[in-house]
Amino acid sequence: MTSLSATKGRKPLEGARETYNRTLILIHWAAALLIVAVFASIELREVFEKGSAPREYLKSLHFMLGLTVLALTAARLFMRTRTTAPDIRPPPPHWQAIAAKLVHAAIYAFMIGMPLLGWLTLSAAGKPVPFFGLTLPPLIAEGKETADWLKELHHELGQVFYFVIGAHAVAALAHHY
């Protein structure tokens, strides 16, 4: 196995040899659980009548958890600059390595882009952006057409994200087993 510290001049975090370090593993699974909760909260809101307290709570929870995913992704990206990924043994075929990089890039883009789109949507709709007792400032000016367009984009990209996550999970399980 090649030395991880030789890769791109970065050192592995303490304890990282043939796997990701514990912090990155914890962040990965925390983000995965948060993303499930983000999807569940927005899908479960449909069970309740529009304007009802449980529906509004689930929508607020969706916003707050989505922004938590954004914060966790920033922490994860910072940690990734401090360490290297372990080598995959045996090395996958070139096409699989490229596909894995593309899917990982897409996942990061979604974990950053979706919360920002949600924040932009609420800002454009003139609605408060809740974050665990705080109200975040709007990112853009109010505008109904912009809000409607952003909301639709956020929804459609969320549907695509289901498939990207599924592809990632299937590939990870196939590689593992």
Secondary structure by P-SEA (a helix, b strand, c coil): cccccccccccccccccccccaaaaaaaaaaaaaaaaaaaaaaaccccccccaaaaaaaaaaaaaaaaaaaaaaaaaaaaaacccccccccccaaaaaaaaaaaaaaaaaaacaaaaaaaaaaaaccccccccccccccccccaaaaaaaaaaaaaaaaaaaaaaaaaaaaaaaaac
